[in-house]
Amino acid sequence: MSSASARAIVMEVERTLGFEPTDREFDKLGYEIASSKPSTGRLRFLEVKGRITGAATITVANVVPADPAKWCALMGVEAWGKEAK
């Protein structure tokens, strides 16, 4: 399965869970998908691994920075997923 296919599958699952995912693969931010839940303002950053053709599994990790406040400032978001003003 290609990385693009793995991201597409994860994004579809995110949508079924009520999230609005955005593919950020080519932005080189340390994660592949930014996924927000409008009803709660929750924002999460997902790393997706699906690089072996024919593989039956996809690995997904929720990226949590060592210094969340600094990382959120760099990404332009506030804690709890609200966009920084």
ROKOL-639330 format. One record per residue: residue number from 1; residue in three letters; chain; x, y, z of N, C-alpha, C, O in turn. Coordinates in steps of 0.001 Angstrom, whole numbers, plus 500000, padded with zeros to 6 digits. Layout:
(NUM, "ALA", "A", (X, Y, Z), (X, Y, Z), (X, Y, Z), (X, Y, Z))
...
This chain:
(1, "MET", "A", (500845, 498824, 500000), (500000, 500000, 500000), (500886, 501233, 500000), (501849, 501316, 500762))
(2, "SER", "A", (500565, 502170, 499162), (501351, 503401, 499083), (501017, 504323, 500251), (499990, 504155, 500909))
(3, "SER", "A", (501888, 505297, 500504), (501629, 506294, 501544), (500346, 507065, 501247), (499556, 507347, 502147))
(4, "ALA", "A", (500150, 507403, 499970), (498946, 508149, 499582), (497686, 507336, 499858), (496695, 507878, 500346))
(5, "SER", "A", (497716, 506046, 499552), (496557, 505176, 499816), (496292, 505067, 501311), (495140, 505104, 501744))
(6, "ALA", "A", (497357, 504932, 502102), (497212, 504829, 503552), (496604, 506112, 504113), (495712, 506058, 504960))
(7, "ARG", "A", (497081, 507256, 503648), (496528, 508532, 504118), (495053, 508662, 503738), (494247, 509129, 504543))
(8, "ALA", "A", (494699, 508259, 502536), (493304, 508341, 502089), (492394, 507484, 502966), (491285, 507901, 503301))
(9, "ILE", "A", (492848, 506304, 503336), (492052, 505418, 504197), (491889, 506035, 505583), (490786, 506057, 506130))
(10, "VAL", "A", (492983, 506534, 506150), (492918, 507145, 507481), (492021, 508375, 507455), (491260, 508600, 508396))
(11, "MET", "A", (492097, 509171, 506398), (491250, 510363, 506300), (489773, 509979, 506216), (488927, 510666, 506789))
(12, "GLU", "A", (489455, 508908, 505522), (488069, 508454, 505439), (487568, 507990, 506815), (486436, 508287, 507197))
(13, "VAL", "A", (488402, 507270, 507546), (488026, 506841, 508903), (487811, 508066, 509791), (486850, 508115, 510559))
(14, "GLU", "A", (488699, 509050, 509689), (488548, 510280, 510475), (487201, 510943, 510184), (486527, 511402, 511105))
(15, "ARG", "A", (486808, 510995, 508914), (485517, 511602, 508552), (484353, 510847, 509192), (483398, 511464, 509663))
(16, "THR", "A", (484429, 509506, 509212), (483341, 508725, 509825), (483273, 508962, 511330), (482225, 508751, 511940))
(17, "LEU", "A", (484383, 509400, 511941), (484416, 509693, 513374), (484033, 511147, 513684), (484058, 511565, 514841))
(18, "GLY", "A", (483679, 511914, 512640), (483245, 513293, 512836), (484360, 514321, 512765), (484151, 515486, 513101))
(19, "PHE", "A", (485543, 513903, 512333), (486674, 514818, 512192), (486744, 515339, 510762), (486175, 514744, 509847))
(20, "GLU", "A", (487445, 516453, 510580), (487703, 517012, 509257), (489207, 516968, 509023), (489930, 517866, 509455))
(21, "PRO", "A", (489684, 515925, 508340), (491123, 515767, 508130), (491654, 516592, 506954), (490951, 516849, 505977))
(22, "THR", "A", (492919, 516995, 507085), (493619, 517712, 506025), (494952, 517023, 505790), (495723, 516823, 506729))
(23, "ASP", "A", (495228, 516662, 504552), (496500, 516023, 504210), (497615, 517067, 504229), (497576, 518033, 503467))
(24, "ARG", "A", (498599, 516878, 505090), (499710, 517826, 505229), (501053, 517171, 504896), (502107, 517690, 505264))
(25, "GLU", "A", (501016, 516034, 504202), (502212, 515251, 503870), (503339, 516098, 503297), (504489, 515960, 503714))
(26, "PHE", "A", (503031, 516953, 502367), (504080, 517669, 501652), (504492, 518982, 502314), (505331, 519713, 501786))
(27, "ASP", "A", (503896, 519278, 503476), (504266, 520480, 504222), (505455, 520242, 505144), (506017, 521193, 505687))
(28, "LYS", "A", (505847, 518967, 505328), (507014, 518589, 506145), (506930, 519167, 507558), (507840, 519857, 508015))
(29, "LEU", "A", (505818, 518871, 508242), (505585, 519387, 509584), (505832, 518356, 510686), (505729, 518680, 511869))
(30, "GLY", "A", (506155, 517125, 510309), (506369, 516082, 511304), (505149, 515195, 511496), (505139, 514327, 512369))
(31, "TYR", "A", (504123, 515409, 510687), (502927, 514575, 510682), (502338, 514635, 509283), (502679, 515515, 508492))
(32, "GLU", "A", (501448, 513691, 508983), (500864, 513644, 507644), (499446, 514217, 507579), (499044, 514766, 506553))
(33, "ILE", "A", (498687, 514089, 508675), (497293, 514522, 508662), (497007, 515390, 509885), (497309, 515002, 511013))
(34, "ALA", "A", (496427, 516558, 509655), (495881, 517378, 510733), (494382, 517113, 510704), (493751, 517239, 509654))
(35, "SER", "A", (493809, 516750, 511840), (492411, 516364, 511867), (491695, 517101, 512990), (492081, 516996, 514154))
(36, "SER", "A", (490652, 517848, 512640), (489923, 518628, 513642), (488484, 518143, 513756), (487903, 517622, 512804))
(37, "LYS", "A", (487932, 518328, 514941), (486534, 517963, 515188), (485779, 519244, 515500), (485892, 519772, 516606))
(38, "PRO", "A", (485003, 519758, 514533), (484323, 521044, 514693), (483428, 521126, 515932), (483316, 522191, 516539))
(39, "SER", "A", (482800, 520035, 516309), (481870, 520067, 517439), (482562, 520310, 518777), (481933, 520774, 519728))
(40, "THR", "A", (483869, 519994, 518852), (484601, 520145, 520117), (485803, 521077, 520003), (486333, 521533, 521016))
(41, "GLY", "A", (486237, 521364, 518771), (487445, 522163, 518571), (488712, 521345, 518733), (489813, 521890, 518660))
(42, "ARG", "A", (488573, 520040, 518954), (489732, 519173, 519132), (490545, 519115, 517838), (489987, 519017, 516746))
(43, "LEU", "A", (491856, 519177, 517977), (492757, 519103, 516833), (493831, 518080, 517142), (494466, 518140, 518194))
(44, "ARG", "A", (494034, 517151, 516240), (495088, 516169, 516451), (495924, 516038, 515188), (495470, 516322, 514080))
(45, "PHE", "A", (497159, 515599, 515391), (498118, 515483, 514302), (498514, 514017, 514191), (499002, 513429, 515156))
(46, "LEU", "A", (498307, 513428, 513020), (498517, 511994, 512837), (499676, 511706, 511893), (499807, 512312, 510829))
(47, "GLU", "A", (500503, 510770, 512313), (501559, 510259, 511453), (501054, 508933, 510912), (500577, 508093, 511674))
(48, "VAL", "A", (501155, 508740, 509611), (500613, 507555, 508951), (501728, 506815, 508233), (502487, 507410, 507467))
(49, "LYS", "A", (501825, 505516, 508481), (502816, 504678, 507798), (502087, 503575, 507039), (501352, 502785, 507632))
(50, "GLY", "A", (502291, 503528, 505742), (501689, 502501, 504900), (502494, 502374, 503633), (501984, 502638, 502544))
(51, "ARG", "A", (503732, 501979, 503754), (504656, 502064, 502619), (504994, 500752, 501923), (505766, 500747, 500964))
(52, "ILE", "A", (504434, 499651, 502383), (504777, 498371, 501775), (503629, 497913, 500876), (502511, 497707, 501347))
(53, "THR", "A", (503906, 497756, 499596), (502893, 497312, 498649), (502358, 495952, 499065), (503125, 495027, 499332))
(54, "GLY", "A", (501047, 495839, 499117), (500408, 494579, 499478), (500209, 494381, 500970), (499626, 493376, 501380))
(55, "ALA", "A", (500673, 495308, 501792), (500518, 495177, 503241), (499053, 495303, 503628), (498300, 496057, 503010))
(56, "ALA", "A", (498659, 494564, 504648), (497273, 494583, 505106), (497065, 495543, 506273), (495941, 495698, 506751))
(57, "THR", "A", (498133, 496189, 506738), (498000, 497074, 507900), (498543, 498469, 507610), (499384, 498670, 506734))
(58, "ILE", "A", (498032, 499416, 508378), (498491, 500802, 508345), (498811, 501165, 509788), (498038, 500844, 510691))
(59, "THR", "A", (499925, 501822, 510014), (500271, 502282, 511356), (499936, 503763, 511461), (500315, 504559, 510603))
(60, "VAL", "A", (499215, 504125, 512531), (498837, 505515, 512764), (499286, 505894, 514166), (499024, 505169, 515126))
(61, "ALA", "A", (499968, 507037, 514282), (500408, 507537, 515587), (499914, 508961, 515765), (499967, 509770, 514839))
(62, "ASN", "A", (499437, 509257, 516957), (499039, 510621, 517307), (500309, 511331, 517746), (500918, 510944, 518743))
(63, "VAL", "A", (500717, 512360, 517020), (501963, 513067, 517300), (501750, 514008, 518480), (500895, 514893, 518441))
(64, "VAL", "A", (502541, 513802, 519524), (502486, 514651, 520712), (503875, 515236, 520919), (504822, 514491, 521172))
(65, "PRO", "A", (504014, 516538, 520819), (505332, 517163, 520952), (505836, 517158, 522392), (505045, 517103, 523333))
(66, "ALA", "A", (507163, 517215, 522558), (507766, 517255, 523887), (507393, 518532, 524630), (507208, 518507, 525846))
(67, "ASP", "A", (507280, 519647, 523912), (506906, 520935, 524503), (505652, 521428, 523782), (505752, 522204, 522831))
(68, "PRO", "A", (504458, 520980, 524229), (503225, 521312, 523504), (502994, 522804, 523289), (502552, 523201, 522211))
(69, "ALA", "A", (503276, 523632, 524274), (503026, 525075, 524128), (503887, 525667, 523016), (503396, 526435, 522189))
(70, "LYS", "A", (505158, 525314, 522998), (506064, 525821, 521962), (505651, 525293, 520596), (505634, 526034, 519614))
(71, "TRP", "A", (505321, 524015, 520541), (504943, 523390, 519277), (503669, 524022, 518735), (503581, 524304, 517540))
(72, "CYS", "A", (502680, 524249, 519596), (501435, 524876, 519152), (501697, 526283, 518619), (501100, 526702, 517627))
(73, "ALA", "A", (502590, 527004, 519284), (502927, 528350, 518814), (503561, 528292, 517429), (503252, 529119, 516571))
(74, "LEU", "A", (504439, 527326, 517205), (505085, 527173, 515899), (504087, 526788, 514813), (504223, 527209, 513665))
(75, "MET", "A", (503075, 525981, 515177), (502083, 525513, 514216), (500943, 526510, 514024), (500103, 526327, 513143))
(76, "GLY", "A", (500909, 527576, 514851), (499855, 528573, 514715), (498534, 528161, 515323), (497478, 528630, 514899))
(77, "VAL", "A", (498584, 527278, 516324), (497361, 526869, 517014), (497539, 527050, 518516), (498661, 527072, 519022))
(78, "GLU", "A", (496420, 527179, 519220), (496436, 527250, 520673), (496104, 525876, 521216), (495657, 524998, 520478))
(79, "ALA", "A", (496322, 525693, 522498), (495964, 524427, 523128), (494490, 524120, 522868), (493678, 525037, 522744))
(80, "TRP", "A", (494149, 522858, 522786), (492808, 522357, 522541), (492357, 522580, 521103), (491165, 522491, 520808))
(81, "GLY", "A", (493300, 522870, 520200), (493009, 522876, 518778), (492390, 524134, 518231), (491942, 524137, 517084))
(82, "LYS", "A", (492344, 525207, 518997), (491789, 526447, 518455), (492876, 527203, 517732), (493996, 527311, 518231))
(83, "GLU", "A", (492560, 527731, 516559), (493562, 528466, 515784), (493999, 529710, 516525), (493191, 530429, 517113))
(84, "ALA", "A", (495305, 529947, 516482), (495846, 531152, 517113), (495395, 532377, 516334), (495237, 532331, 515114))
(85, "LYS", "A", (495195, 533454, 517044), (494767, 534700, 516382), (495949, 535571, 516102), (495796, 536661, 515551))
